[in-house]
Amino acid sequence: MGTSRQIHAQFWKNAQLGSGRAFLIFREHKNIDFTREIILLCLKNYGYDPQCEGDRSEYAMQFVRELSEEQRALVFETLKQHLEKDEISDDWDFIHFCHTAVKIAHEFEPMFGEILRKRFDECDEQTLYDAFPSSAIIKLDGFDGMVRVARKFGRSFNSHDDWYEDDYYMICVPKMKSEDVQSKLVELSKSDDGIRTYLDRIEKCKKEFEERKAEQKKNEPENNFECVKKYFYFERGIVPRRYAKNLTIDEAKYFADEMTKVKTQKELTKYLRLFSSVPYPYNADDLIPLFSKNKNSYFNNYLVDVLSFFASTEIRRLAERALISDEYSPFYLALLRKNYREGDGAKIVRKLKSIKNFEDAHHDVIDVTKTYEENVTPDCIEPLTVFYERTKCGLCRTRAAKLMEKAGVLPQNIREELPFDSAALNDDEEQQE
């Protein structure tokens, strides 16, 4: 593959993406010391969107498990210092690190569990509410961890009247039914004021949530069309997709007719946002003259979203111009969804390779996968391979691989590395739990 420096660079590039290729490089070059990079993989979550993809603790642990005892000891010594001294934070890195520490405690070094418990027990109330990942304590000790969390929160609630958001309160333990957890906590609460207060708080939060939900429902218009109008005209013009997509053709025409009366791009944008959820009910080519001279404006982005529902000669012409010119942003790729032609793959590859910051363009280049969901063709192999090799999103890598598999062109090297990908390992972990 190259020199040690080059191998380190390839490993680290793929490891930050969460690609299984990093693990194959690691396993093939056991003579090279990757401990520095593995420490970083334990400390930080490099995923594009951890809220969707989750932590990458299992991805990091596959490297830890393969280390020699001597290397593992060095890694653990560094991680132990971080676990003892790093500031408790509500960011995705700290959550990921704590969940990785739980696995280290379970599999190798119980001391990591002791440190986590100590830091949880000693954290102040503000840190408890705002930052500490209590789920790590529950994963560490199962039901006993749940008791620890409930007791600490409950004791805090006993001394404060402040009511915090209900998503802080949980009754969940891996591999246990929630009703079993609830009943055991109820039994313990008979002799434990902290747990009793915790359970009471959950019930109060549930009641308040149901009351808010009932009040909101009471104020909702009776039918879907009126709901859409309410959101459109009185709620900043943002209509929940669940309402917009249920508009009838005649109801969609009402908004399309209203759109002809507005004069400014700002007003038009509201309507375009709506018609990105429900198809525009008239000839979409009529919208093409609306395009702003500023090719890469937010307005044009919304207009492309609307046109992506349609196939036409004019939209195809616009898509071709966007493909061959660097003046057009990647969001124009959405126009190919209904207007794709064999041979477009090479043009898409050129477009993808011209993107400097793939993370900034993430939502735009996702349209490449949507295009090949609707156009199953071997022509997908090059663009989807580029997409696969550049994205930090494990979910998107998996999607790209499945589309290539469906088209019968999944490369063997990608097939071999997929089991070690961050997304695949997260799926395995969720199934186990």
Disulfide bonds with the S-S distance in Angstrom:
none
